[in-house]
Amino acid sequence: QTMYAQLHHCYTSMAEKYDLKLIPSGTVIQQARKLPEFNYCNGGKSLCRDGFHLSFDYGRYLVSAVWLRTLFGVDAEKIPYFPKSLNLTEEPEQARLDCVKHIVNREITV
């Protein structure tokens, strides 16, 4: 949380100073971690693979969707691609993927 707060302050300060658009990857990740599906401390799936780097499935997918939504206005819930490592025939996998798409649309207005 401390690292996120310090990075967020730095990024937003520079974006404001130079009048740049900010891609809110870290902010959306922090919001996703509050959801039951990704609240690792309470049994949810981790968005990281080693405590620092984003997981190859949900973590990277989430950030990719953030970039698509921020830069191109893509509706995350209409992205047909999904990581092949996910078994979407299993209910928890599909629910988590839907959750990722929903939070991206909720957190980023276009």
C-alpha positions, 0 to 999 in steps of 0.5 A: 500500500505504501509503495502504491501511494508513493508511486501514485503521487509521483505519477499524478504529479508528473501527469499534472505538471506536463498535462499528460493523460495518466493510464491508471493501471495501479489504481485499477489493480488496487481497486480489484484487490478489494474485491472478493475475487482478488482479495488474496488476504481473504482467499481470493486469487492473487493478481501477482505471481510472486508478490510484485509482478503481475500474474500471467493470467488475470494481472496482465489481462487487467492491465491490458484492458486498462490500456485498451480502455484508456487509450482507445475507449474499448469496452472491456466487457466486449473483449473476446480474447482471454488467456489460454491458461484460463479454463472458462468452463469452470465457474470461478474462472469465468466469474473472475474474468467477468469481474476484471472486465467490469472493474475496468469499465467501472473505474475508467470513464471514456 
